Amino acid sequence: MSGNHKNADISGIRLACRQFAMLYFQFCRTLVESNGEAAALELVQKTIFRLALDRTDRIRAKADAEGLTPTAENFMRVNDLPFTAWKDWEPDMGGLRCPYAEAWREYYAEYPWFKRFASLYCDVIDTTNIENFSRTTSHRITANLIWGDPACEREYFESEAVKRGVFTYGKRDEPAERR
């Protein structure tokens, strides 16, 4: 694949990511305006948690079908995101490595409350993804573009709570047969 074609593919994926980021902001904005910040934060956290469970139940099933052990390393092999938008991004393409952070940071000046919601998305989705996928491991973000850091960084750690089915941001509310 030529460099220009690859850059066009990455740009197209990043535009789709931008649309998602804008949609997330507008849902948060509507919830804050309708319910207040505290109630909206609780609803958004619950929604992101459910999204992560839904995604990683599917990703875990894919890993199982491929004979992969559900580890943090194998998560990246079966993940459902087009990581080329992050991994293959180069500074000369403009913007930030993370297309979500790039879009979300544009809202901070006018909507300073949104910093919490943007950060919440990253923390809840990434933490719950690895907890539900591995059922042994948790995660914490140690640096984030959303916070103004130059890159996103995280650390993974074995968690006795996760091994007992206790996730950081919530609990399952659907029947066990759906898992």
RANOR-V368826 format. One record per residue. N is the residue number from 1. SS is DSSP state (alpha for helix, beta for strand, coil for the rest). PSI is psi in degrees with one decimal (none if undefined). D_CENTER is the distance of its C-alpha to the mean C-alpha in Angstrom with 1 decimal. Layout:
BEGIN
N/SS/PSI/D_CENTER  N/SS/PSI/D_CENTER
END
This chain:
BEGIN
1/coil/132.5/28.5  2/coil/155.9/29.8  3/alpha/-41.8/27.8  4/alpha/-39.6/28.1  5/alpha/-41.5/26.9  6/alpha/-42.8/23.9  7/alpha/-37.7/23.1  8/alpha/-40.8/23.6  9/alpha/-45.1/21.1  10/alpha/-43.0/18.4  11/alpha/-41.1/19.4  12/alpha/-42.9/19.2  13/alpha/-41.7/15.7  14/alpha/-34.3/14.7  15/alpha/-40.7/16.7  16/alpha/-40.9/14.8  17/alpha/-39.3/11.5  18/alpha/-41.7/13.6  19/alpha/-43.0/14.8  20/alpha/-45.6/11.5  21/alpha/-41.1/10.8  22/alpha/-40.7/14.4  23/alpha/-44.5/14.3  24/alpha/-47.3/11.6  25/alpha/-47.4/14.0  26/alpha/-36.0/17.0  27/alpha/-44.6/16.0  28/alpha/-44.8/15.4  29/alpha/-46.4/18.7  30/alpha/-43.1/20.5  31/alpha/-40.2/19.6  32/alpha/-46.4/20.6  33/alpha/-33.3/23.8  34/alpha/-31.9/24.7  35/alpha/-9.2/23.9  36/coil/158.3/23.7  37/alpha/-45.3/20.9  38/alpha/-47.5/21.0  39/alpha/-39.7/21.1  40/alpha/-42.1/18.4  41/alpha/-42.6/16.0  42/alpha/-43.8/16.9  43/alpha/-41.8/16.4  44/alpha/-43.0/13.0  45/alpha/-44.4/11.9  46/alpha/-41.9/13.7  47/alpha/-45.4/12.2  48/alpha/-40.5/8.5  49/alpha/-46.5/10.1  50/alpha/-39.6/12.0  51/alpha/-47.3/9.5  52/alpha/-41.4/7.9  53/alpha/-46.5/11.6  54/alpha/-49.4/12.6  55/alpha/-51.1/10.4  56/alpha/-21.3/11.3  57/alpha/-42.3/14.8  58/alpha/-43.1/15.2  59/alpha/-40.0/13.9  60/alpha/-41.1/16.1  61/alpha/-39.4/19.0  62/alpha/-44.2/18.7  63/alpha/-44.0/18.8  64/alpha/-45.1/21.8  65/alpha/-29.4/23.5  66/coil/2.0/23.3  67/coil/24.3/24.7  68/coil/136.4/21.8  69/coil/137.3/21.4  70/coil/78.1/17.9  71/coil/166.3/17.3  72/alpha/-39.7/14.5  73/alpha/-43.7/16.5  74/alpha/-21.7/16.8  75/alpha/-43.8/13.1  76/alpha/-24.4/12.9  77/alpha/-24.6/16.0  78/alpha/5.9/14.9  79/coil/149.3/11.2  80/coil/8.4/11.1  81/coil/144.4/9.5  82/coil/84.2/12.4  83/coil/-8.5/11.8  84/alpha/-29.6/15.1  85/alpha/-25.3/13.7  86/alpha/-51.8/12.5  87/alpha/-42.5/15.0  88/coil/1.1/18.0  89/coil/140.3/17.7  90/coil/146.1/20.8  91/alpha/-32.4/21.8  92/alpha/-7.4/24.7  93/alpha/-12.8/22.4  94/coil/160.5/21.7  95/coil/-156.1/18.8  96/coil/159.3/16.0  97/coil/-42.6/14.2  98/coil/117.9/10.8  99/alpha/-26.7/11.7  100/alpha/-50.8/9.3  101/alpha/-40.5/11.0  102/alpha/-45.7/14.2  103/alpha/-45.3/14.3  104/alpha/-37.4/13.2  105/alpha/-22.1/15.7  106/alpha/-20.6/18.4  107/alpha/-14.2/18.4  108/coil/-40.8/18.9  109/coil/-45.3/22.7  110/coil/-29.6/23.4  111/coil/72.7/20.9  112/coil/-27.1/20.5  113/coil/-24.1/19.1  114/alpha/-21.2/15.9  115/alpha/-43.2/15.0  116/alpha/-40.6/14.3  117/alpha/-38.8/12.1  118/alpha/-46.6/10.0  119/alpha/-38.9/9.7  120/alpha/-42.1/9.3  121/alpha/-53.5/6.1  122/alpha/-46.4/4.6  123/alpha/-49.3/7.2  124/alpha/-46.3/7.2  125/alpha/-47.2/4.1  126/alpha/-40.7/4.8  127/alpha/-48.9/8.3  128/alpha/-36.6/9.0  129/alpha/-51.5/7.9  130/alpha/-34.4/10.5  131/alpha/-47.2/12.8  132/alpha/-34.8/13.3  133/alpha/-49.9/13.5  134/alpha/-36.2/15.9  135/coil/18.4/17.5  136/coil/-17.6/18.8  137/beta/142.2/16.3  138/beta/-167.2/14.1  139/beta/150.2/12.3  140/beta/143.6/12.4  141/beta/130.3/11.3  142/beta/-17.6/14.7  143/beta/147.9/14.2  144/coil/134.3/11.9  145/alpha/-33.5/12.9  146/alpha/-32.2/12.1  147/alpha/-6.7/14.8  148/coil/2.7/17.1  149/coil/157.7/17.0  150/coil/-14.4/17.9  151/coil/166.0/15.0  152/coil/135.5/11.8  153/beta/152.6/13.1  154/beta/162.9/12.4  155/beta/142.9/14.9  156/beta/147.4/15.0  157/beta/148.3/17.9  158/beta/140.1/19.8  159/coil/120.2/19.8  160/alpha/-35.9/22.8  161/alpha/-47.2/21.1  162/alpha/-39.6/18.5  163/alpha/-27.6/21.5  164/coil/2.6/23.1  165/coil/14.1/20.3  166/coil/112.2/19.3  167/beta/155.1/15.6  168/coil/-41.1/14.6  169/coil/11.6/13.3  170/beta/-175.2/15.6  171/coil/157.3/17.7  172/coil/142.6/18.2  173/coil/13.5/20.5  174/coil/162.2/21.4  175/coil/148.6/24.3  176/alpha/-31.6/24.1  177/alpha/-16.0/25.4  178/alpha/-12.9/22.2  179/coil/none/20.2
END
